[in-house]
Amino acid sequence: MPKNLASALIVEAGELLEHFQWLTEEQSRNLPADKKQAVAYEMADVLLYFVQMVTALEVDLIETAHAKVGIKGQKYPVDQAR
């Protein structure tokens, strides 16, 4: 099931990206209302598959995110990143 959820998540992320294909940065920041709603629905699809995957794998995502920030902080110290 996690494999299928990961595949579905990528498909939905691709559908999200399609809305921005060929747009300039400015255009992507100023979507018309109907386009913005379509993008929001695609974002919701991505979120829903992502949440299902988190649940299926029993991942504590908040704990994992905190750990990942710590790992990144060690790998890329702030004083050396600037």
C-alpha positions in Angstrom: 0.0 0.0 0.0 2.7 2.6 0.8 4.2 2.0 -2.7 0.9 2.7 -4.3 0.3 5.8 -2.2 3.8 7.1 -3.1 3.0 6.5 -6.8 -0.4 8.2 -6.5 1.2 11.2 -4.7 3.7 11.7 -7.5 1.0 11.5 -10.1 -1.0 14.2 -8.2 2.1 16.3 -7.8 2.6 16.1 -11.6 -0.9 17.2 -12.1 -0.2 20.2 -9.8 2.9 21.0 -11.8 1.0 21.0 -15.0 -0.9 24.1 -13.9 2.4 26.0 -13.8 4.0 24.7 -16.9 5.1 27.5 -19.2 4.1 30.3 -16.8 6.5 33.0 -15.8 7.3 33.5 -12.1 5.0 36.5 -12.1 2.1 34.6 -13.7 2.5 31.8 -11.2 2.2 34.2 -8.4 -1.0 35.9 -9.8 -3.2 33.1 -10.9 -6.8 33.9 -11.9 -9.4 32.8 -9.4 -10.5 29.7 -11.4 -6.9 28.5 -12.0 -6.1 29.1 -8.3 -9.0 27.0 -7.3 -7.9 24.2 -9.6 -4.4 24.4 -8.1 -5.9 24.3 -4.6 -7.7 21.0 -5.5 -4.5 19.5 -6.8 -2.7 20.5 -3.6 -5.5 18.9 -1.6 -5.0 15.7 -3.6 -1.3 15.7 -2.8 -2.0 16.3 0.9 -4.5 13.6 1.1 -2.2 11.0 -0.4 0.6 12.2 1.8 -1.4 11.9 5.0 -2.6 8.4 4.0 1.1 7.5 3.5 2.1 8.9 6.9 -0.7 6.9 8.5 0.1 3.7 6.6 3.7 3.8 7.6 2.9 5.0 11.2 5.4 7.9 10.9 5.5 10.6 13.5 6.1 13.3 11.0 6.5 16.2 13.6 9.2 14.2 15.4 10.9 13.3 12.1 10.8 16.9 10.8 12.5 18.1 14.0 15.1 15.4 13.6 15.7 16.4 10.0 16.1 20.0 10.8 18.8 19.0 13.3 20.5 16.9 10.7 20.4 19.8 8.2 21.7 22.2 10.8 24.8 20.0 11.4 25.4 19.5 7.7 24.9 23.2 6.8 25.8 25.3 9.8 24.2 28.8 9.7 27.5 30.6 10.3 29.0 28.8 7.3 26.0 29.0 5.0 26.2 32.8 4.5 
